[in-house]
Amino acid sequence: MRSNFDAAFTALMGNEGGYSNDPADPGGETIYGITKRVALKHGYTGEMKDLPLDLAKSIAKAEYWDPIDGDGLASGLDFTVFDACYNSGESRAKEWLAKAITKEGELADPIIMRFSAYRLLFMCDLKTWPNFGRGWARRIANNLLRAAS
């Protein structure tokens, strides 16, 4: 079975970056996109700034890649859904995917475009859009460019 998880995680780190503890972010203290709440759920009890990257990667696989069956998604679509799951949760990512797939056997590119549109529409309505919207829009634009290359 093919897996693009390693490449998807590496690309995701380009979106997530390092440590953050922005009071405007409802996720709270975060590093590598892993919130303190999720790290605790996976047994990590150290300082968030010290969370090892390899542990963040294993958490990301268990918490975000496996639940969306990343290995079962078409190349490109796997990263798009993984990134959304990481950013907005598994249930929303699955909902957008279900809405984006309009017919059996469709190529991934139109699905990626519709998925990204549903995601962006959702984000525009969030109360945190004024603080984080520009970065989210840039993230989705970069993901679309990545999928197109």
C-alpha positions, 0 to 999 in steps of 0.5 A: 500500500502506498503512503504519502504520509511522510511527504504530507507531514513535511509539507504540513510543517510548512503550513504549521511552523513552530511554537505558538501561544497566541491568546486569540487562538482557541487552540491555545499553546501549540507546536508543529500544529499539535495543541497542548490538549492533543499532546496530553491526550497522547501522553505527552506531559512536558513543556510544549516548546520541547515537544519532539518533532518525531512525537508530533509526527506520530501524533499527527498520523494517529490523530489526523492522517489515519482517521481520514484514511489518508493512505486511501485517498488520491495523491494530492487529495490526501494532503488537502484533506489531511491539512484541513483535518489538522486545522479544522478537525476530522468531522469537518474534513470528512464533511467537506470531502463528502460534499466535494465528491460529486461522482464516482471515479472523478479525478482528484483535481476538481474534488480538491478545488471544491473541498478547498472552497467549502473549507474557505467558506467555513473559515470566512464565517469564524469569529477568529477570521479577522485575526487569522483569515489572511494566513488561512487564505494564504495556506489554502492558496498555497495548498491549491498551488501545491496540488496543481504542480 
